[in-house]
Amino acid sequence: MNTGLSSALSIPTFIDVEASGLGRGSYPIEIGISLPDGWRCCWLIRPADTWTHWDPAAEAIHHISRDRLRQHGRPIDEVAAELNERLKGAMAYSDAWGNDMPWIARLYDEAGLPQRFRIESVRRILSEAQAARWHGAKALVMRETGGERHRASGDAMILQQTWLEVAGLRARPRSDGAA
């Protein structure tokens, strides 16, 4: 059966960032990606000593504590290097480009590394009709995937599945329970 896709490379890469809060002083605490082949990963980030902003309202959404970041977060330079390795030369799409782009830039500035991939708004790859369907399609995907917790890799996967839905390329779950 031909789905109209020449390969998995026709499916965009998606990226999502969880942060210490919004606005001035905020920084990335978790970055997740979902690649064209469906592989996904996320990295908890150990904050730099100078990254002190913390918004309890943001923590209430992502449920990642500063203590957890200190204990389990990866060093900033390692996360930046691994993102470069996974996304080198690629375009990654975000549904919150205005927030995610500065947080990624802050990560790379702190790491002292060049960013080897680009980030763009998902709106750039949506037609007007697809954009009009985006929020409803995202709600459908969240229901069908069990509304994954608000974490970066799960959110990146939901964005990718939403894109597939509005593009008419998403496999529909079977209602008879068969695989």
C-alpha positions as CSV (number, residue, x, y, z in Angstrom):
1,M,0.0,0.0,0.0
2,N,1.4,3.4,-1.0
3,T,0.8,6.1,1.6
4,G,2.1,8.8,-0.8
5,L,5.3,9.2,1.2
6,S,8.5,8.5,-0.6
7,S,10.3,7.7,2.6
8,A,10.3,8.4,6.3
9,L,12.3,11.5,5.5
10,S,9.1,13.2,4.2
11,I,7.9,13.3,7.8
12,P,9.2,16.3,9.7
13,T,11.3,16.2,12.8
14,F,9.6,17.8,15.8
15,I,11.2,19.4,18.9
16,D,9.7,20.4,22.3
17,V,11.2,22.2,25.2
18,E,10.1,22.3,28.8
19,A,11.5,25.2,30.8
20,S,12.0,26.7,34.2
21,G,9.2,29.2,33.5
22,L,8.3,31.8,30.9
23,G,10.0,35.1,30.1
24,R,13.2,36.7,31.2
25,G,15.6,34.5,33.0
26,S,13.9,31.2,32.1
27,Y,15.9,28.4,30.6
28,P,15.5,24.9,29.2
29,I,15.2,22.0,31.6
30,E,14.1,19.2,29.2
31,I,14.4,18.9,25.4
32,G,12.6,16.2,23.4
33,I,12.6,15.2,19.8
34,S,10.7,13.0,17.5
35,L,12.5,12.0,14.3
36,P,11.0,11.1,10.9
37,D,11.3,7.4,11.6
38,G,9.3,7.8,14.9
39,W,12.4,7.5,17.2
40,R,12.1,9.9,20.1
41,C,14.3,10.9,23.0
42,C,14.5,13.5,25.7
43,W,17.2,14.9,27.8
44,L,16.8,16.4,31.3
45,I,19.2,19.3,31.7
46,R,21.2,20.1,34.8
47,P,20.9,23.9,35.1
48,A,24.0,26.0,35.0
49,D,24.9,27.6,38.4
50,T,23.8,31.0,36.9
51,W,20.4,29.7,35.9
52,T,18.4,30.5,38.9
53,H,14.9,31.5,37.7
54,W,12.3,29.0,38.8
55,D,8.5,29.3,38.4
56,P,6.4,26.9,40.6
57,A,3.6,27.3,38.1
58,A,5.7,25.8,35.3
59,E,6.8,22.9,37.6
60,A,3.1,22.2,38.3
61,I,2.7,21.7,34.5
62,H,5.8,19.6,33.7
63,H,6.3,18.0,37.2
64,I,10.1,18.3,37.0
65,S,11.6,19.6,40.2
66,R,14.9,21.5,40.5
67,D,16.0,18.7,42.8
68,R,15.4,16.1,40.1
69,L,17.3,18.2,37.6
70,R,20.3,18.4,39.9
71,Q,20.2,14.7,40.5
72,H,19.3,13.3,37.1
73,G,19.9,16.2,34.6
74,R,22.7,15.8,32.0
75,P,25.4,18.5,31.7
76,I,24.5,21.3,29.3
77,D,27.4,20.6,26.9
78,E,26.5,16.9,26.6
79,V,22.9,17.7,25.8
80,A,23.9,20.3,23.2
81,A,26.4,17.9,21.6
82,E,23.9,15.0,21.4
83,L,21.2,17.3,19.9
84,N,23.8,18.3,17.3
85,E,24.6,14.7,16.6
86,R,21.0,13.7,16.2
87,L,19.8,16.7,14.3
88,K,22.9,17.8,12.3
89,G,21.8,19.8,9.3
90,A,18.1,19.1,9.9
91,M,15.1,21.4,10.4
92,A,13.1,20.7,13.6
93,Y,9.6,22.1,14.0
94,S,8.0,23.5,17.1
95,D,4.5,24.7,17.9
96,A,6.0,27.2,20.3
97,W,8.9,28.6,18.2
98,G,8.8,32.0,20.0
99,N,9.7,30.2,23.3
100,D,11.6,27.2,22.2
101,M,14.1,29.0,19.9
102,P,15.4,31.3,22.6
103,W,15.7,28.4,25.1
104,I,17.7,26.3,22.6
105,A,19.9,29.3,21.9
106,R,20.5,29.7,25.6
107,L,21.5,26.1,25.9
108,Y,24.0,26.5,23.1
109,D,25.3,29.8,24.4
110,E,26.0,28.2,27.8
111,A,27.6,25.1,26.2
112,G,29.8,27.3,24.0
113,L,28.9,25.2,21.0
114,P,27.4,26.1,17.6
115,Q,23.9,24.8,17.0
116,R,24.1,22.5,13.9
117,F,20.4,22.4,13.2
118,R,17.6,24.8,12.7
119,I,14.2,25.3,14.4
120,E,11.2,26.7,12.7
121,S,7.5,27.1,13.5
122,V,5.3,24.3,12.5
123,R,3.1,26.9,10.9
124,R,5.6,27.1,8.1
125,I,4.7,23.6,6.9
126,L,0.9,23.9,7.3
127,S,-1.6,25.1,4.7
128,E,-4.3,27.4,5.8
129,A,-6.7,24.4,5.9
130,Q,-4.3,22.3,8.0
131,A,-3.7,25.2,10.4
132,A,-7.4,25.6,10.9
133,R,-7.6,21.9,11.8
134,W,-4.5,21.8,14.0
135,H,-6.0,22.3,17.4
136,G,-8.8,19.8,16.9
137,A,-6.4,17.3,15.4
138,K,-4.1,17.7,18.4
139,A,-6.9,17.1,20.8
140,L,-7.8,13.9,18.8
141,V,-4.2,12.7,18.9
142,M,-4.0,13.3,22.6
143,R,-7.2,11.3,23.3
144,E,-6.0,8.5,21.1
145,T,-2.5,8.3,22.6
146,G,-3.8,8.5,26.2
147,G,-3.0,12.1,26.6
148,E,0.7,11.5,27.4
149,R,2.1,13.5,30.3
150,H,3.4,17.0,29.6
151,R,7.0,16.0,28.9
152,A,9.2,17.0,26.0
153,S,9.5,13.8,24.0
154,G,5.8,12.9,24.4
155,D,4.9,16.4,23.3
156,A,7.2,16.2,20.3
157,M,5.6,12.9,19.3
158,I,2.1,14.4,19.7
159,L,3.1,17.3,17.5
160,Q,4.4,14.9,14.9
161,Q,1.3,12.8,15.0
162,T,-0.8,15.9,14.8
163,W,1.1,16.9,11.6
164,L,0.4,13.4,10.2
165,E,-3.3,13.8,11.1
166,V,-3.7,17.2,9.4
167,A,-1.6,16.0,6.4
168,G,-4.0,13.0,6.0
169,L,-1.1,10.5,6.6
170,R,-1.8,9.2,10.1
171,A,-2.8,5.6,10.5
172,R,-6.2,5.3,12.1
173,P,-6.5,3.2,15.3
174,R,-8.7,0.1,14.7
175,S,-12.0,0.1,16.5
176,D,-12.3,-3.7,16.6
177,G,-9.3,-4.0,19.0
178,A,-7.2,-6.0,16.4
179,A,-3.6,-5.1,15.8
